[in-house]
Amino acid sequence: MLRSRIDSALENNTSVDSDELESIEEQLESIETQALKAGKIVDKVRSYSKPNQQRKTVSDLLRAAKEACEVYAKKADVKFENHCKSGPVYVHFDEIELELVVHNLLKNAFEASSTEQKSMIFCSLKYSTDNSVVLTITDNGSPLTKAAFDNITSQSRVSTKAHGLGLGLDIVCSLIEKNEGKIAFTLSKTRSLITTITLRSADRELISASQSAASAVLKNTSA
C-alpha cells in the first residue's frame, strides 16, 4: 500500500502533501514496531531450546491487557475495567509470553463473537483475596454446545478452526502453568465463554531488580 502511494506520486510527478507524509510515517512506524515485536518472539522461541536460560522476570499485566484491548477495539466493542491500582500491575511472567497469552485469549474472544451482529468483548482486571491478579475475558459469541465446551476444557482439545495449527490455547495453558498461574473456563448465562486467568503478584524485591535491569539495558542502548 505504501509502495503504491509513493509510486503513484512519482508516476504523476506530484509531491506528497504533509498529511499524506504523516500518514506514511505513522504506518512505517507501526511496521517497525511489529517487526521488532516479531523478532522478540522469535528470540523467545529459540531460547526454549537452550537449557538453564530461564530466569525470574516480572511484567505489567495492566499494560498487556490495555494494549491487547486497544488492538481489538478497532474491530469490536471492547470494554475494559481495571479494578486494580492505576499504576503497573506486576505479575511473575515473561513480557513476551504474557503478551502472547493475552493477545491469544482476546483473539479467541473476538473470533467467537464475530458471528454476532455486534461483536462485544468484556475484559476485567482485579486483585483476589490472596493478592494474586485475576484477568477475566468474556465474549458475546453464540451459545456453546456441551461438546464444544467440553473440547475447550479437555486436556486433549481438538481445534475446530479452518486455519491455524490449533496450538494457540494449548500454548496459552502451558505458559500460564509454567508461571504457576491458573486458567479456568466457565459459561455465562447465555452460554458464551468466560475465560479467567489467575497470576501471582510479583514480589517487591523482584520488581525492583527487574526495573534496575531494564534501566541498565536502556542506559547501555542509549550509550
C-alpha positions as CSV (number, residue, x, y, z in Angstrom):
1,M,0.0,0.0,0.0
2,L,2.8,2.4,0.9
3,R,4.7,1.4,-2.3
4,S,1.6,2.1,-4.5
5,R,1.1,5.5,-2.9
6,I,4.7,6.5,-3.4
7,D,4.8,5.1,-7.0
8,S,1.6,6.9,-7.8
9,A,3.1,10.2,-6.7
10,L,6.3,9.5,-8.8
11,E,4.3,8.5,-11.9
12,N,2.2,11.6,-11.8
13,N,5.2,13.7,-10.9
14,T,3.3,15.1,-7.9
15,S,4.6,15.9,-4.4
16,V,3.4,14.2,-1.2
17,D,1.4,16.7,1.0
18,S,2.1,16.9,4.7
19,D,-1.0,14.9,5.7
20,E,-0.1,12.1,3.3
21,L,3.5,12.2,4.5
22,E,2.4,12.0,8.2
23,S,0.2,9.0,7.4
24,I,3.0,7.2,5.6
25,E,5.3,7.8,8.6
26,E,2.8,6.5,11.1
27,Q,2.3,3.3,9.0
28,L,6.1,2.8,8.7
29,E,6.4,3.3,12.5
30,S,3.7,0.6,13.0
31,I,5.5,-1.8,10.7
32,E,8.8,-1.2,12.6
33,T,7.1,-1.8,16.0
34,Q,5.5,-5.0,14.9
35,A,8.7,-6.2,13.2
36,L,10.7,-5.6,16.5
37,K,8.0,-7.5,18.4
38,A,8.1,-10.4,15.9
39,G,11.9,-10.5,16.4
40,K,11.5,-10.7,20.2
41,I,9.0,-13.6,19.8
42,V,11.4,-15.5,17.5
43,D,14.2,-15.0,20.1
44,K,11.9,-16.2,22.8
45,V,11.0,-19.4,20.9
46,R,14.7,-20.0,20.2
47,S,15.5,-19.7,23.9
48,Y,13.3,-22.7,24.6
49,S,15.9,-25.0,23.1
50,K,18.6,-23.6,25.4
51,P,18.8,-25.2,28.8
52,N,19.2,-23.1,32.0
53,Q,18.3,-19.9,30.2
54,Q,15.1,-19.2,32.2
55,R,15.2,-16.5,34.9
56,K,12.5,-15.0,37.1
57,T,11.1,-11.8,35.5
58,V,8.1,-9.6,36.1
59,S,5.7,-7.9,33.6
60,D,2.9,-5.4,33.8
61,L,-0.4,-7.2,33.2
62,L,-2.3,-4.0,33.1
63,R,-0.2,-2.7,30.2
64,A,-0.5,-6.0,28.3
65,A,-4.3,-6.1,28.8
66,K,-4.8,-2.5,27.7
67,E,-2.6,-2.9,24.6
68,A,-4.5,-6.0,23.5
69,C,-7.9,-4.4,24.1
70,E,-6.8,-1.4,22.0
71,V,-6.0,-3.7,19.1
72,Y,-9.4,-5.4,19.2
73,A,-11.3,-2.2,19.9
74,K,-10.7,-1.4,16.3
75,K,-12.7,-4.5,15.3
76,A,-15.2,-5.0,18.1
77,D,-16.9,-3.2,21.0
78,V,-14.4,-3.8,23.8
79,K,-15.0,-2.8,27.4
80,F,-12.0,-2.9,29.8
81,E,-12.4,-2.4,33.5
82,N,-9.4,-2.0,35.8
83,H,-10.2,-2.6,39.5
84,C,-6.5,-2.6,40.4
85,K,-4.4,0.4,41.2
86,S,-3.7,3.0,38.5
87,G,-0.1,2.1,38.2
88,P,1.6,-1.0,36.8
89,V,0.2,-4.4,37.9
90,Y,3.3,-6.6,38.1
91,V,3.0,-10.4,37.8
92,H,5.5,-13.2,37.6
93,F,5.6,-13.7,33.9
94,D,7.9,-13.1,30.9
95,E,6.9,-9.9,29.0
96,I,6.7,-11.5,25.5
97,E,5.0,-14.6,26.8
98,L,2.4,-12.6,28.7
99,E,1.6,-10.6,25.6
100,L,1.2,-13.8,23.6
101,V,-1.2,-15.2,26.3
102,V,-3.4,-12.0,26.5
103,H,-3.5,-11.4,22.7
104,N,-4.4,-15.0,22.0
105,L,-7.3,-15.0,24.5
106,L,-8.6,-11.7,23.1
107,K,-8.3,-13.1,19.6
108,N,-10.3,-16.2,20.6
109,A,-13.0,-14.0,22.2
110,F,-13.1,-11.8,19.0
111,E,-13.4,-14.8,16.7
112,A,-16.2,-16.3,18.9
113,S,-18.2,-13.0,18.8
114,S,-17.5,-12.2,15.2
115,T,-20.6,-14.3,14.2
116,E,-22.9,-11.8,16.0
117,Q,-24.3,-8.6,14.6
118,K,-22.2,-6.7,17.0
119,S,-19.0,-8.2,18.5
120,M,-18.6,-7.5,22.2
121,I,-15.8,-8.3,24.5
122,F,-15.7,-7.6,28.2
123,C,-12.3,-7.6,30.0
124,S,-11.8,-7.2,33.7
125,L,-8.7,-7.0,35.9
126,K,-8.7,-7.2,39.7
127,Y,-6.9,-8.5,42.7
128,S,-8.1,-11.6,44.5
129,T,-8.1,-12.1,48.3
130,D,-4.7,-13.8,48.2
131,N,-3.2,-10.8,46.4
132,S,-2.9,-12.7,43.1
133,V,-4.2,-10.9,40.0
134,V,-7.3,-12.1,38.0
135,L,-7.9,-11.3,34.4
136,T,-11.4,-12.2,33.1
137,I,-12.4,-12.2,29.4
138,T,-16.0,-12.7,28.3
139,D,-17.4,-12.6,24.7
140,N,-21.0,-12.5,23.4
141,G,-20.5,-15.4,21.0
142,S,-23.1,-17.9,20.0
143,P,-24.2,-20.3,22.8
144,L,-21.6,-23.1,23.2
145,T,-22.8,-26.7,22.9
146,K,-21.8,-29.1,25.7
147,A,-19.5,-30.9,23.2
148,A,-17.8,-27.6,22.2
149,F,-17.3,-26.5,25.8
150,D,-16.0,-30.0,26.8
151,N,-13.5,-29.7,24.0
152,I,-12.2,-26.4,25.3
153,T,-11.8,-27.7,28.8
154,S,-10.3,-31.0,27.7
155,Q,-6.6,-31.7,28.0
156,S,-6.7,-33.3,24.6
157,R,-8.7,-30.5,22.9
158,V,-9.0,-30.5,19.1
159,S,-9.1,-27.3,17.0
160,T,-12.3,-26.7,15.1
161,K,-10.8,-23.7,13.2
162,A,-10.4,-23.8,9.4
163,H,-7.0,-22.1,9.7
164,G,-4.0,-22.3,12.0
165,L,-2.3,-25.1,13.7
166,G,-4.7,-25.5,16.6
167,L,-2.0,-25.0,19.2
168,G,-3.0,-21.5,20.5
169,L,-4.9,-22.5,23.5
170,D,-2.6,-25.3,24.4
171,I,0.4,-22.9,24.3
172,V,-1.5,-20.4,26.4
173,C,-2.3,-23.0,29.1
174,S,1.2,-24.3,29.1
175,L,2.7,-20.8,29.6
176,I,0.3,-20.0,32.4
177,E,1.0,-23.2,34.2
178,K,4.8,-22.7,33.7
179,N,4.5,-19.4,35.5
180,E,2.5,-21.0,38.4
181,G,-0.8,-19.5,37.2
182,K,-4.2,-20.9,36.7
183,I,-6.7,-20.8,33.8
184,A,-10.4,-21.6,34.0
185,F,-13.3,-21.7,31.6
186,T,-16.9,-21.2,32.5
187,L,-20.1,-20.3,30.7
188,S,-22.1,-17.1,31.0
189,K,-25.9,-17.1,31.4
190,T,-26.1,-17.0,27.6
191,R,-23.6,-19.9,27.4
192,S,-20.8,-17.8,25.8
193,L,-17.3,-18.4,27.1
194,I,-15.8,-16.8,30.2
195,T,-12.0,-17.2,30.4
196,T,-10.3,-16.5,33.8
197,I,-6.5,-16.4,34.4
198,T,-5.1,-16.0,37.8
199,L,-1.4,-15.0,38.2
200,R,0.8,-14.4,41.2
201,S,1.5,-10.7,42.1
202,A,5.3,-10.0,41.8
203,D,7.4,-9.7,44.9
204,R,8.7,-6.2,45.6
205,E,12.3,-7.3,45.5
206,L,11.9,-8.9,42.1
207,I,10.1,-5.8,40.8
208,S,13.0,-3.6,42.0
209,A,15.5,-5.9,40.4
210,S,13.6,-6.0,37.1
211,Q,13.3,-2.2,37.0
212,S,17.1,-1.9,37.7
213,A,17.9,-4.4,34.9
214,A,15.6,-2.5,32.5
215,S,17.3,0.8,33.3
216,A,20.7,-0.7,32.8
217,V,19.7,-2.0,29.4
218,L,18.2,1.4,28.4
219,K,21.4,3.1,29.5
220,N,23.6,0.8,27.5
221,T,21.4,1.2,24.5
222,S,21.5,5.0,24.7
223,A,25.2,4.9,25.1
